[in-house]
Amino acid sequence: MEERGSFTAFAGHRQVASGPWPQLLTATKRYLDAGGEPVLIFGDETGKQVDVDFRGTLDEVLSRAGAADAPRVGPGRPKLGVVSKEVSLLPRHWEWLAEQPNGASATLRRLVDAARKATPRSRRLRDAAYRFIWAVAGNFENAEEAIRALYAKEDARLERLMENWPADVREHVLRLVAEAWREESALGG
């Protein structure tokens, strides 16, 4: 799961809750217990959907959701949150990695960290808005044009293209875009 931050839950085209992880889980669980329809939860920084098991009591939900972030027990460095997965590389890549100090894993971690730092937060926020649009509004009128406007940084055009969308969907996209715009302005771009 992404780093703890702000999350937003939608039931259909209506925003149910938004905020830090425990607050979002609490509000969403109450909504569901009151007979609310199923929800989709999105990380505001990434736009990725987060699955949560809302069965049981609120304490059980909070415990399970928190347990998803607990360090794994097993090989590797569980206290650091290291997760072992497969990486497929060509022989020349493995040869280059073998020549690097501190081993292949440390080199790959450094390369990934450098690439993450090189991607501006504003781009990540626009990507989050894209993922949200695709998941919730992908079939809406002007959805594809809205995505083009999003990446062209034509925010006024984006707003016009979304004017007939449900208010909660439109406002969520605009909130993410406004944050991206602030980041871009701070960087002079």
C-alpha positions as CSV (number, residue, x, y, z in Angstrom):
1,M,0.0,0.0,0.0
2,E,1.1,3.5,-0.6
3,E,2.5,5.6,2.2
4,R,-0.1,6.8,4.7
5,G,-1.7,10.0,3.6
6,S,-5.1,11.1,2.4
7,F,-7.6,8.7,0.9
8,T,-11.0,9.1,-0.6
9,A,-14.0,6.7,-0.7
10,F,-16.6,6.8,-3.4
11,A,-20.0,4.9,-3.6
12,G,-20.9,5.1,-7.2
13,H,-20.4,8.8,-8.1
14,R,-20.8,10.1,-4.6
15,Q,-17.9,10.8,-2.2
16,V,-18.5,9.0,1.1
17,A,-15.4,10.0,3.0
18,S,-12.0,11.6,2.6
19,G,-9.0,12.0,4.9
20,P,-6.2,10.1,6.7
21,W,-6.4,6.3,6.8
22,P,-8.0,5.6,10.2
23,Q,-10.5,8.5,9.8
24,L,-11.4,7.2,6.3
25,L,-11.9,3.6,7.5
26,T,-14.0,4.7,10.4
27,A,-16.3,6.9,8.3
28,T,-16.6,4.3,5.5
29,K,-17.4,1.5,8.0
30,R,-20.1,3.6,9.5
31,Y,-21.5,4.4,6.1
32,L,-21.5,0.7,5.1
33,D,-23.0,-0.4,8.4
34,A,-25.9,2.1,7.8
35,G,-26.7,0.2,4.6
36,G,-24.6,2.2,2.2
37,E,-23.7,0.8,-1.2
38,P,-20.2,-0.7,-1.9
39,V,-17.3,1.7,-2.1
40,L,-14.1,2.2,-4.0
41,I,-11.2,3.7,-2.0
42,F,-8.5,5.7,-3.7
43,G,-5.1,6.9,-2.5
44,D,-5.1,10.6,-3.2
45,E,-1.4,10.7,-3.9
46,T,-1.5,7.8,-6.4
47,G,-5.1,7.4,-7.5
48,K,-4.7,3.6,-6.9
49,Q,-7.6,1.7,-5.5
50,V,-7.1,0.1,-2.1
51,D,-9.1,-3.0,-1.1
52,V,-10.3,-3.2,2.5
53,D,-12.2,-6.0,4.2
54,F,-15.0,-4.2,6.1
55,R,-16.5,-7.4,7.7
56,G,-16.8,-7.4,11.4
57,T,-16.5,-4.6,14.0
58,L,-14.8,-1.3,13.4
59,D,-12.0,-2.5,15.7
60,E,-11.5,-5.6,13.6
61,V,-11.5,-3.6,10.4
62,L,-9.0,-1.2,11.8
63,S,-6.8,-4.0,13.0
64,R,-6.9,-5.9,9.7
65,A,-6.2,-2.7,7.7
66,G,-3.3,-1.8,10.0
67,A,-2.0,-5.4,9.9
68,A,-1.5,-5.1,6.1
69,D,1.4,-2.8,6.8
70,A,3.0,-5.0,9.4
71,P,6.5,-6.3,8.5
72,R,6.5,-9.7,6.9
73,V,8.0,-12.6,8.7
74,G,10.3,-14.7,6.7
75,P,13.5,-14.3,4.6
76,G,14.9,-10.9,3.8
77,R,14.8,-7.8,6.0
78,P,11.2,-7.8,7.4
79,K,11.9,-4.9,9.8
80,L,12.7,-2.7,6.8
81,G,9.6,-3.8,4.9
82,V,11.6,-5.7,2.3
83,V,9.4,-7.8,0.0
84,S,10.9,-10.4,-2.2
85,K,9.6,-10.5,-5.8
86,E,11.0,-11.6,-9.1
87,V,12.9,-9.3,-11.5
88,S,13.6,-10.4,-15.1
89,L,16.7,-8.9,-16.7
90,L,18.8,-9.7,-19.7
91,P,22.3,-11.2,-19.1
92,R,24.0,-7.9,-19.8
93,H,21.9,-6.2,-17.0
94,W,22.9,-8.9,-14.5
95,E,26.5,-8.5,-15.5
96,W,26.4,-4.8,-14.9
97,L,24.6,-5.3,-11.6
98,A,27.2,-7.8,-10.5
99,E,29.9,-5.1,-11.0
100,Q,28.2,-2.6,-8.7
101,P,29.2,-2.1,-5.1
102,N,26.9,-3.4,-2.4
103,G,25.2,-5.9,-4.7
104,A,22.3,-6.1,-7.1
105,S,19.5,-5.4,-4.7
106,A,21.1,-2.3,-3.2
107,T,21.8,-1.0,-6.7
108,L,18.3,-1.6,-7.9
109,R,16.9,0.2,-4.8
110,R,19.1,3.2,-5.4
111,L,18.1,3.3,-9.1
112,V,14.4,3.1,-8.1
113,D,14.7,5.8,-5.4
114,A,16.5,8.1,-7.8
115,A,13.8,7.6,-10.5
116,R,11.1,8.3,-7.9
117,K,12.8,11.5,-6.8
118,A,13.1,12.6,-10.5
119,T,9.3,12.3,-11.0
120,P,7.8,15.6,-9.8
121,R,4.9,15.3,-7.3
122,S,2.8,17.3,-9.7
123,R,3.1,14.5,-12.3
124,R,2.2,11.9,-9.7
125,L,-0.9,13.9,-8.8
126,R,-2.0,14.2,-12.4
127,D,-1.4,10.5,-12.7
128,A,-3.6,10.0,-9.6
129,A,-6.3,12.1,-11.2
130,Y,-6.0,10.0,-14.4
131,R,-6.4,6.7,-12.5
132,F,-9.4,8.1,-10.7
133,I,-11.1,9.4,-13.9
134,W,-10.4,6.0,-15.6
135,A,-11.9,4.0,-12.7
136,V,-14.9,6.2,-11.9
137,A,-15.6,8.3,-14.9
138,G,-14.1,6.4,-17.8
139,N,-17.5,6.1,-19.5
140,F,-18.6,9.7,-18.9
141,E,-19.1,12.1,-21.8
142,N,-15.7,13.8,-22.6
143,A,-13.7,11.4,-20.4
144,E,-11.0,10.9,-23.0
145,E,-10.8,14.6,-23.9
146,A,-10.6,15.4,-20.2
147,I,-7.6,13.1,-19.8
148,R,-5.9,14.8,-22.7
149,A,-6.6,18.2,-21.1
150,L,-5.3,16.9,-17.8
151,Y,-1.9,15.9,-19.2
152,A,-1.7,19.0,-21.5
153,K,-2.1,21.0,-18.3
154,E,-5.2,22.7,-19.8
155,D,-6.9,22.9,-16.5
156,A,-9.6,25.4,-17.6
157,R,-10.5,23.2,-20.5
158,L,-10.5,20.1,-18.2
159,E,-13.0,21.9,-15.9
160,R,-15.3,22.7,-18.9
161,L,-15.2,19.1,-20.1
162,M,-16.2,17.9,-16.7
163,E,-19.0,20.4,-16.1
164,N,-21.8,17.8,-16.6
165,W,-20.1,15.2,-14.5
166,P,-21.5,14.4,-11.0
167,A,-20.3,17.1,-8.6
168,D,-18.4,14.8,-6.2
169,V,-16.4,13.3,-9.1
170,R,-15.7,16.6,-10.7
171,E,-14.6,18.2,-7.3
172,H,-12.3,15.3,-6.5
173,V,-10.5,15.6,-9.8
174,L,-10.2,19.3,-9.5
175,R,-8.8,19.0,-6.0
176,L,-6.0,16.8,-7.3
177,V,-5.4,19.0,-10.2
178,A,-5.3,22.1,-8.0
179,E,-2.6,20.5,-5.9
180,A,-0.7,19.6,-9.0
181,W,-0.9,23.1,-10.2
182,R,0.4,24.4,-6.9
183,E,3.4,22.1,-7.1
184,E,4.0,23.2,-10.7
185,S,3.8,26.8,-9.8
186,A,6.2,26.3,-6.9
187,L,8.7,24.7,-9.3
188,G,8.2,27.5,-11.9
189,G,6.7,25.2,-14.4
